Amino acid sequence: MSAPDAPLELAQRALGFLEGDGQATVSRERSLMLRYARSAPTQATEIDDTSVHLLAIRDGHVGAAVTNRDDDDALRGAARRAAQAADAALRAAGHAGDHPGLPEPPPAYRRHHGYDPTTARIDPAPGGAALRDAFAVAAEHGVEAFGTWTCGAVETAIASTRGIAALDRMTDAYMKVICRDGRGRSGWDAQAAVSVDAIDATAGARRSAAKVVGGEPAQLPPGEYPVVLDADAVGGLLEMLGWLAFNGLAHAEGRGALDGRLGTRVAAPAINLSDSPRFPRTWPRAFDFEGVPKAPLPLIQDGVAHRVVHDSRSAALAGGGAVSTGHALAPGGDPQGPAPTNLVLMGGGAADVAELAAPIERGLYVTRLWYLNVVHPKQTLLTGTTRDGTFLIEDGQITRPLRDVRFTDSVLRILEATEALTGGPRLVSEAEYYGRRFPTGAVCPALRAGGFRVTG
């Protein structure tokens, strides 16, 4: 599949084996993952794989089959299995399903900035150099480095019986550095970008090592404290909020956190959150998994909830003239519904986290959050812990290391209590790929909130 249009040609060929309405989606991933621990490489994984997903629609019911072979027999067999699954679903239900059918083709797809030819080479040399630089910095600081470096190139092609013929290419690069000393104290840094050239391993390792501070960590009893959340912590909250508040399927079924709250204030006036697939720092895409074009969508403006996101199925269930906003996460729509994948929280006027901390007499600074779990979806209530760099704020200064704490708090309540944000938001992501590579992240700043509920 070396020709530029090969994925689309394969999708169109696979579509020819489907009977009735349907869609063929081809995903080609080439990627490299380098893992390391204790300042030594531990594992290298390289992937070069193409999969063909065939979707069949029968009277509102869908069936699907996948193959990673591209010969005619394999494609014919997958088409047959997809049709059989759709027919079986229709027979079992005994009535029409709720899938509204495939979308019409758009006039055109807009180009984006998300493909870098250098990164698309999937060359291990930049990764090896990045690990070497991180290990050198760790040694200078008397700590050990743990983490991953990865880059990938993904091609997605869609052909449908409605006439969609779409091809998109994107690249991504990511590195996380966790520096740890002999007593288990750790610091964190992560960088995400379209290009491997944008990853500065030396700078990232220095930021991580700087968070490994000696001395006995202080303890903070349960209570509500002012907090400075760095961008990685904010990004974790926004990722959860994407599912809890902006999922159009949950909203249509009355399960979403914005049910009955659209058009009302749900956050501080400083909060302007959108899904912006062409924002310069994002990992952009031209279309979703139904071939619907990506476009900017305001979600919260000046603290007021405006929109939720839809795929074709959730829009049909919502009614009232709702249409797909280009957020299908799988061909035919993901069973869990749609979600924003290019969240952008606009920054404010603070220069850095030190300026955010200045008004706080006693509070905490949080590098990132870990092991987030939902307690109450409609309240956006989460529980989790701080990790890899938690510090006490005293008299306006980030001072002593603090033992990690457990928190239980509402994402929307934290955004409602937000008082200030730093400028220059950056792309943050966990970039954990278990299955098909689908990089997502949030572009966001650090923020100060008037209250953060520590529960343990």
Salt bridges, closest charged atoms under 4 A:
GLU29 OE1 - ARG436 NH1 3.60
ASP48 OD2 - ARG28 NH2 3.20
ASP49 OD2 - ARG436 NH2 3.09
ASP71 OD1 - ARG69 NE 2.94
ASP72 OD1 - ARG13 NH1 2.65
ASP73 OD1 - ARG76 NH1 3.02
ASP87 OD1 - ARG58 NE 3.16
ASP98 OD1 - ARG313 NE 3.01
GLU104 OE2 - ARG162 NH1 2.98
ASP133 OD1 - ARG132 NE 3.27
GLU144 OE1 - ARG38 NE 3.15
GLU155 OE1 - ARG28 NH1 3.81
GLU155 OE2 - ARG169 NE 3.00
ASP168 OD1 - HIS112 NE2 2.72
ASP172 OD2 - ARG437 NH2 2.75
ASP181 OD2 - ARG185 NE 2.75
ASP189 OD1 - ARG207 NE 2.70
GLU216 OE1 - ARG183 NH2 3.18
GLU216 OE2 - ARG403 NH2 2.81
GLU224 OE2 - ARG413 NH1 3.89
GLU224 OE1 - ARG453 NE 3.07
ASP232 OD2 - ARG426 NH2 2.71
GLU253 OE1 - ARG255 NH2 2.78
ASP259 OD2 - LYS378 NZ 3.11
ASP275 OD2 - HIS327 NE2 2.75
ASP388 OD2 - ARG368 NH2 2.80
ASP388 OD2 - ARG387 NE 3.64
GLU394 OE2 - ARG400 NH2 2.81
ASP409 OD1 - ARG413 NE 2.68
GLU419 OE1 - ARG448 NE 2.87
GLU430 OE2 - ARG368 NH1 3.76
GLU432 OE2 - LYS176 NZ 2.98
